[in-house]
């Protein structure tokens, strides 16, 4: 009984710390710190903006026009379109746009095979000669000052990576998008505090910038969002979050689309739990070790700890005292609320949040199963409701 009790307590702690304890601890830490990341708007390095696209004919023209509206010296900015073996009219639209705007430096690189976003980025980066490389997605629209905001942090030589704020534009009238928006705001709060204290644990693929000299090729199964901040932190460089560098995107409006997106995000989840044991060397990496454990390791373990807490609780409830019967009942109630959300797809806020959370945990399980069975791939079908 003692061993089962310890296992249950650890599982419950990890789940609690990931979603409640860690964010609260950051709020406390932020109250104790006066640190501010300085900006320098006079800094104007050369910039390349890379857009990764696979069959994005529905949004690529708007994205290209959005790039031309960016407020930055034209002689210091160019654009790279990384076409990941597009088979629709994406390439034709880009080439026509290039021909219509000969005064702007726009190039397209076409991957010969569909190997996914990261591979397309690795290939296209070889064409970049700028000091700062900005990455974005075809369906993410920048505010006019987004690039200037991103580069304003790079006057600090310790900064290798800066990510911006992604805002969802469709969270008001849709349950799925609204739930994603709720969790996303919590995540952004954590990033903002991590950035002020030391360095973030992950960025966002819709809007981020990296010093081109520090760019490294990562395996196609991985993504820069999580790989770059981690690699730079171990090199004693900083990855920051700038909430004033803003991009807009639609969140998934269909549960099935959002589930597929989360499964794709978890295609490398087992490695993410502990990419390198030295990340937990608190003496060497200071706050980053604390951040990674709370923001990444604990979250990447949700699939396991929820199952463990339930599996251990069942025999304890049968053989143990009233406490274990109550905790089992609370877990059963939690999952029944999620099931109610799945069946009714209603608008009750509590039901929506619990359902969406459980969908996220199930998506982690799907990601783990895909890894174990060899079905985890670096390519995926985009969610059409985000276009």
Order of alpha helices (4+ residues) and beta strands (2+ residues): alpha-alpha-beta-alpha-beta-alpha-beta-alpha-beta-beta-alpha-beta-alpha-beta-alpha-beta-alpha-alpha-alpha-alpha-alpha-alpha-alpha
